[in-house]
Amino acid sequence: MTTIRLARFLARAGVVSRRGAADLVRAGRVAINGRIPVGPGDPVDPSTDLVTVDGRPLGLPDQVWLALHKPPGYVTSRRPSARYPSVFTLLAGAPPSLVAVGRLDVMSEGLLLFTTDGELAGRLMHPRWEVPRTYRVWVTGRPRVSVRAALAHGVSVADDAPVRPQAWRFQPDARGGQLEVELAEGRSRIVRRMAQALGLGVRRLVRVAYGPVALGQLKPGRFRALGRSEIAALYRAVGLRSVTQVGSR
């Protein structure tokens, strides 16, 4: 039996936000198998329990988890900009409740995750959970400082806290080099800002992994449904129990 909190069940059913669940329960409008729950933290097994609001049975829609290889030239929002289309135009048939997990700036490429589970998305992006993101960056120029020393001790960026990679590798070449860096945060344009602080230009920036999910051989502009093991690993990474219903798209 896999249970989730009542508040999460109500949020996933689209009835109310998790914060609003307490008011709904307090008003006596919610029942689990015909009984009034003690509070929004009561356990619910979506596969066997009948949850009702004002006597109306609730069901959970299939959840969706996708990986997209974002090409350059797309914005990570539902609204296109004046110059660039939205990444959501690449997700044919995706439900309107789908949300992007974090962002990539318009000229950056690589792995973008999408899900209909808002709680999972929120935790994957929250710095508390330190979910690693791995980037491969082709850089130009000669660094102002020792790249290896800076990455080992933290890179100072203007008007912000230093960037402290969890792991990194830098291979210099005649044009500049290739940097692979793993960060447990998602501050705006943080990889480009870090490169700038090192005195390097960015020729190309690709996110190759987000937590346990890797970009792999996914082609630019294509997307795929995540596998069960990937989904379970994402939930474990942020301290959530995996849900029981898995939708493809």
DRENDO-1510 file (C-alpha; in Angstrom, 1 decimal, always signed):
<recs>
REC; n; res; u; v; w
REC; 1; MET; +0.0; +0.0; +0.0 .
REC; 2; THR; +1.3; +3.4; -1.0 .
REC; 3; THR; -0.2; +6.4; +0.9 .
REC; 4; ILE; +0.0; +10.1; +0.5 .
REC; 5; ARG; -1.1; +13.0; +2.6 .
REC; 6; LEU; -4.7; +14.1; +2.2 .
REC; 7; ALA; -3.6; +17.6; +1.4 .
REC; 8; ARG; -1.4; +16.3; -1.5 .
REC; 9; PHE; -4.3; +14.2; -2.7 .
REC; 10; LEU; -6.6; +17.2; -2.8 .
REC; 11; ALA; -4.0; +19.3; -4.6 .
REC; 12; ARG; -3.3; +16.6; -7.2 .
REC; 13; ALA; -7.1; +16.2; -7.8 .
REC; 14; GLY; -7.2; +19.9; -8.6 .
REC; 15; VAL; -9.6; +20.7; -5.8 .
REC; 16; VAL; -7.5; +23.1; -3.8 .
REC; 17; SER; -3.9; +24.0; -3.1 .
REC; 18; ARG; -2.1; +22.1; -0.4 .
REC; 19; ARG; -2.3; +25.2; +1.9 .
REC; 20; GLY; -6.1; +25.5; +1.3 .
REC; 21; ALA; -6.7; +21.8; +2.2 .
REC; 22; ALA; -6.7; +22.5; +5.9 .
REC; 23; ASP; -9.6; +25.0; +5.5 .
REC; 24; LEU; -11.6; +22.4; +3.5 .
REC; 25; VAL; -11.0; +19.7; +6.0 .
REC; 26; ARG; -11.8; +22.0; +8.9 .
REC; 27; ALA; -15.1; +22.9; +7.3 .
REC; 28; GLY; -16.1; +19.2; +7.4 .
REC; 29; ARG; -16.5; +19.1; +3.6 .
REC; 30; VAL; -14.0; +16.2; +3.0 .
REC; 31; ALA; -14.5; +12.5; +3.8 .
REC; 32; ILE; -12.2; +9.5; +3.4 .
REC; 33; ASN; -14.3; +6.3; +3.0 .
REC; 34; GLY; -17.3; +8.1; +4.5 .
REC; 35; ARG; -15.4; +9.4; +7.6 .
REC; 36; ILE; -14.4; +12.9; +8.4 .
REC; 37; PRO; -10.5; +13.1; +8.6 .
REC; 38; VAL; -8.7; +14.5; +11.6 .
REC; 39; GLY; -6.6; +16.8; +9.4 .
REC; 40; PRO; -4.9; +17.4; +6.1 .
REC; 41; GLY; -2.1; +15.1; +7.1 .
REC; 42; ASP; -4.3; +12.0; +7.2 .
REC; 43; PRO; -3.0; +9.2; +4.9 .
REC; 44; VAL; -4.8; +8.3; +1.7 .
REC; 45; ASP; -4.2; +5.3; -0.5 .
REC; 46; PRO; -5.2; +6.5; -4.0 .
REC; 47; SER; -5.7; +3.0; -5.2 .
REC; 48; THR; -8.2; +1.9; -2.5 .
REC; 49; ASP; -9.6; +4.9; -0.6 .
REC; 50; LEU; -12.6; +6.9; -1.6 .
REC; 51; VAL; -12.2; +10.6; -1.0 .
REC; 52; THR; -15.1; +12.9; -1.4 .
REC; 53; VAL; -15.7; +16.7; -1.2 .
REC; 54; ASP; -19.3; +17.7; -0.5 .
REC; 55; GLY; -20.2; +14.1; -1.3 .
REC; 56; ARG; -18.6; +14.2; -4.7 .
REC; 57; PRO; -16.1; +11.4; -5.3 .
REC; 58; LEU; -12.6; +12.5; -6.4 .
REC; 59; GLY; -10.2; +10.8; -8.7 .
REC; 60; LEU; -6.6; +11.5; -9.6 .
REC; 61; PRO; -5.6; +12.2; -13.2 .
REC; 62; ASP; -2.6; +10.2; -14.5 .
REC; 63; GLN; +0.6; +12.0; -13.7 .
REC; 64; VAL; +3.0; +12.9; -16.5 .
REC; 65; TRP; +6.8; +13.1; -16.4 .
REC; 66; LEU; +8.7; +14.1; -19.5 .
REC; 67; ALA; +12.3; +14.9; -20.5 .
REC; 68; LEU; +12.9; +17.3; -23.4 .
REC; 69; HIS; +16.1; +18.2; -25.2 .
REC; 70; LYS; +15.7; +21.9; -25.4 .
REC; 71; PRO; +17.3; +23.4; -28.5 .
REC; 72; PRO; +18.7; +27.0; -28.5 .
REC; 73; GLY; +16.2; +29.7; -29.4 .
REC; 74; TYR; +13.3; +28.7; -27.2 .
REC; 75; VAL; +12.1; +30.3; -24.0 .
REC; 76; THR; +11.2; +28.2; -20.9 .
REC; 77; SER; +7.7; +29.6; -20.4 .
REC; 78; ARG; +4.3; +29.0; -21.8 .
REC; 79; ARG; +4.2; +32.5; -23.3 .
REC; 80; PRO; +6.5; +33.1; -26.3 .
REC; 81; SER; +8.6; +36.2; -26.3 .
REC; 82; ALA; +8.6; +38.7; -29.1 .
REC; 83; ARG; +11.5; +36.9; -30.8 .
REC; 84; TYR; +11.5; +33.3; -29.5 .
REC; 85; PRO; +8.8; +30.5; -29.3 .
REC; 86; SER; +8.0; +28.6; -26.2 .
REC; 87; VAL; +9.4; +25.2; -25.4 .
REC; 88; PHE; +5.9; +24.0; -24.8 .
REC; 89; THR; +5.3; +24.1; -28.6 .
REC; 90; LEU; +7.7; +21.1; -28.7 .
REC; 91; LEU; +5.5; +19.1; -26.4 .
REC; 92; ALA; +2.6; +17.9; -28.7 .
REC; 93; GLY; -0.3; +16.5; -26.7 .
REC; 94; ALA; +1.0; +17.6; -23.3 .
REC; 95; PRO; -1.7; +18.4; -20.7 .
REC; 96; PRO; -2.2; +22.1; -19.7 .
REC; 97; SER; -1.2; +21.3; -16.1 .
REC; 98; LEU; +2.3; +20.4; -17.2 .
REC; 99; VAL; +5.0; +22.6; -15.6 .
REC; 100; ALA; +8.7; +22.9; -16.3 .
REC; 101; VAL; +11.2; +22.0; -13.6 .
REC; 102; GLY; +13.5; +25.0; -13.6 .
REC; 103; ARG; +14.6; +26.9; -16.6 .
REC; 104; LEU; +17.3; +27.2; -19.2 .
REC; 105; ASP; +17.9; +30.6; -20.8 .
REC; 106; VAL; +17.0; +31.1; -24.4 .
REC; 107; MET; +20.3; +30.2; -25.9 .
REC; 108; SER; +21.1; +27.3; -23.6 .
REC; 109; GLU; +20.4; +23.7; -24.6 .
REC; 110; GLY; +19.9; +20.3; -23.0 .
REC; 111; LEU; +17.7; +18.6; -20.5 .
REC; 112; LEU; +14.5; +20.1; -19.3 .
REC; 113; LEU; +12.1; +18.1; -17.1 .
REC; 114; PHE; +8.4; +18.5; -17.0 .
REC; 115; THR; +5.7; +17.1; -14.7 .
REC; 116; THR; +2.1; +17.6; -13.7 .
REC; 117; ASP; +3.1; +17.0; -10.0 .
REC; 118; GLY; +3.6; +20.5; -8.7 .
REC; 119; GLU; +4.9; +19.4; -5.4 .
REC; 120; LEU; +7.6; +17.3; -7.0 .
REC; 121; ALA; +8.6; +20.2; -9.3 .
REC; 122; GLY; +8.8; +22.6; -6.4 .
REC; 123; ARG; +11.1; +20.4; -4.4 .
REC; 124; LEU; +13.3; +19.6; -7.4 .
REC; 125; MET; +13.9; +23.3; -7.8 .
REC; 126; HIS; +14.2; +24.3; -4.1 .
REC; 127; PRO; +17.7; +24.7; -2.8 .
REC; 128; ARG; +16.9; +22.8; +0.4 .
REC; 129; TRP; +17.1; +19.5; -1.5 .
REC; 130; GLU; +20.3; +20.3; -3.3 .
REC; 131; VAL; +19.3; +18.3; -6.4 .
REC; 132; PRO; +22.4; +18.4; -8.7 .
REC; 133; ARG; +22.3; +19.8; -12.2 .
REC; 134; THR; +25.2; +18.9; -14.5 .
REC; 135; TYR; +26.3; +21.2; -17.4 .
REC; 136; ARG; +28.8; +20.8; -20.2 .
REC; 137; VAL; +30.1; +24.2; -21.3 .
REC; 138; TRP; +32.4; +25.0; -24.3 .
REC; 139; VAL; +34.3; +28.2; -23.4 .
REC; 140; THR; +36.6; +30.7; -25.1 .
REC; 141; GLY; +39.3; +33.0; -23.9 .
REC; 142; ARG; +42.0; +32.9; -21.4 .
REC; 143; PRO; +40.8; +32.8; -17.7 .
REC; 144; ARG; +41.8; +35.7; -15.5 .
REC; 145; VAL; +42.4; +33.3; -12.6 .
REC; 146; SER; +43.3; +29.6; -12.2 .
REC; 147; VAL; +40.0; +27.8; -13.2 .
REC; 148; ARG; +40.9; +24.8; -11.1 .
REC; 149; ALA; +41.7; +26.8; -8.0 .
REC; 150; ALA; +38.5; +28.9; -8.4 .
REC; 151; LEU; +36.3; +25.9; -8.9 .
REC; 152; ALA; +37.8; +24.1; -5.9 .
REC; 153; HIS; +37.2; +27.0; -3.6 .
REC; 154; GLY; +34.1; +28.7; -5.0 .
REC; 155; VAL; +33.6; +31.3; -7.8 .
REC; 156; SER; +32.6; +34.8; -6.7 .
REC; 157; VAL; +29.9; +36.3; -8.9 .
REC; 158; ALA; +28.9; +39.9; -8.8 .
REC; 159; ASP; +26.3; +40.9; -6.2 .
REC; 160; ASP; +25.6; +37.3; -5.2 .
REC; 161; ALA; +26.8; +34.5; -3.1 .
REC; 162; PRO; +29.8; +32.5; -4.4 .
REC; 163; VAL; +29.1; +29.5; -6.7 .
REC; 164; ARG; +30.4; +26.3; -5.1 .
REC; 165; PRO; +30.3; +23.4; -7.5 .
REC; 166; GLN; +29.8; +19.9; -6.2 .
REC; 167; ALA; +31.9; +18.4; -8.9 .
REC; 168; TRP; +33.8; +19.8; -11.9 .
REC; 169; ARG; +36.2; +19.0; -14.7 .
REC; 170; PHE; +38.0; +21.5; -16.9 .
REC; 171; GLN; +39.9; +20.5; -20.0 .
REC; 172; PRO; +41.7; +23.5; -21.6 .
REC; 173; ASP; +42.3; +23.7; -25.4 .
REC; 174; ALA; +43.5; +26.2; -27.9 .
REC; 175; ARG; +40.2; +28.0; -28.1 .
REC; 176; GLY; +39.5; +28.0; -24.3 .
REC; 177; GLY; +38.3; +24.6; -23.2 .
REC; 178; GLN; +35.5; +22.4; -22.1 .
REC; 179; LEU; +34.1; +22.7; -18.6 .
REC; 180; GLU; +31.8; +20.1; -17.0 .
REC; 181; VAL; +30.3; +21.3; -13.7 .
REC; 182; GLU; +27.7; +20.0; -11.3 .
REC; 183; LEU; +25.8; +22.5; -9.2 .
REC; 184; ALA; +23.2; +21.9; -6.5 .
REC; 185; GLU; +21.3; +25.1; -7.3 .
REC; 186; GLY; +19.5; +26.9; -10.1 .
REC; 187; ARG; +20.1; +30.6; -9.8 .
REC; 188; SER; +19.3; +32.6; -12.9 .
REC; 189; ARG; +22.0; +32.2; -15.6 .
REC; 190; ILE; +24.4; +31.0; -12.9 .
REC; 191; VAL; +26.6; +28.9; -15.2 .
REC; 192; ARG; +27.1; +31.9; -17.6 .
REC; 193; ARG; +27.7; +34.2; -14.7 .
REC; 194; MET; +30.3; +31.8; -13.3 .
REC; 195; ALA; +32.1; +31.6; -16.6 .
REC; 196; GLN; +32.1; +35.4; -16.9 .
REC; 197; ALA; +33.6; +35.7; -13.4 .
REC; 198; LEU; +36.4; +33.4; -14.5 .
REC; 199; GLY; +37.1; +35.6; -17.6 .
REC; 200; LEU; +35.7; +33.0; -20.0 .
REC; 201; GLY; +33.1; +33.4; -22.9 .
REC; 202; VAL; +30.5; +30.7; -23.5 .
REC; 203; ARG; +30.3; +29.2; -27.0 .
REC; 204; ARG; +27.8; +26.6; -26.1 .
REC; 205; LEU; +26.0; +25.5; -22.9 .
REC; 206; VAL; +24.2; +22.1; -22.5 .
REC; 207; ARG; +22.6; +20.7; -19.4 .
REC; 208; VAL; +23.3; +17.0; -19.5 .
REC; 209; ALA; +21.6; +15.8; -16.3 .
REC; 210; TYR; +19.1; +16.9; -13.7 .
REC; 211; GLY; +19.3; +14.8; -10.6 .
REC; 212; PRO; +19.1; +11.1; -11.5 .
REC; 213; VAL; +17.8; +11.8; -15.1 .
REC; 214; ALA; +20.4; +12.1; -17.9 .
REC; 215; LEU; +20.0; +13.7; -21.3 .
REC; 216; GLY; +21.5; +10.7; -22.9 .
REC; 217; GLN; +21.0; +10.3; -26.7 .
REC; 218; LEU; +17.8; +12.4; -26.8 .
REC; 219; LYS; +17.9; +14.5; -30.0 .
REC; 220; PRO; +17.3; +18.3; -29.9 .
REC; 221; GLY; +13.6; +19.2; -30.0 .
REC; 222; ARG; +12.5; +15.7; -29.0 .
REC; 223; PHE; +11.0; +14.5; -25.8 .
REC; 224; ARG; +10.3; +11.2; -24.0 .
REC; 225; ALA; +8.4; +9.9; -21.1 .
REC; 226; LEU; +10.5; +9.1; -18.0 .
REC; 227; GLY; +10.8; +5.5; -17.0 .
REC; 228; ARG; +9.5; +4.2; -13.7 .
REC; 229; SER; +13.0; +3.9; -12.2 .
REC; 230; GLU; +13.8; +7.5; -13.2 .
REC; 231; ILE; +10.5; +8.7; -11.7 .
REC; 232; ALA; +11.1; +6.8; -8.4 .
REC; 233; ALA; +14.6; +8.2; -8.2 .
REC; 234; LEU; +13.3; +11.8; -8.6 .
REC; 235; TYR; +10.8; +11.3; -5.7 .
REC; 236; ARG; +13.5; +9.7; -3.5 .
REC; 237; ALA; +15.9; +12.6; -4.3 .
REC; 238; VAL; +13.4; +15.1; -2.6 .
REC; 239; GLY; +12.1; +12.9; +0.2 .
REC; 240; LEU; +8.7; +12.1; -1.4 .
REC; 241; ARG; +7.0; +8.8; -1.9 .
REC; 242; SER; +6.5; +7.9; -5.5 .
REC; 243; VAL; +2.9; +8.0; -6.7 .
REC; 244; THR; +1.1; +4.9; -8.0 .
REC; 245; GLN; -0.3; +6.2; -11.3 .
REC; 246; VAL; +2.2; +6.7; -14.1 .
REC; 247; GLY; +1.1; +8.4; -17.3 .
REC; 248; SER; +3.2; +8.6; -20.4 .
REC; 249; ARG; +1.6; +11.6; -22.2 .
</recs>
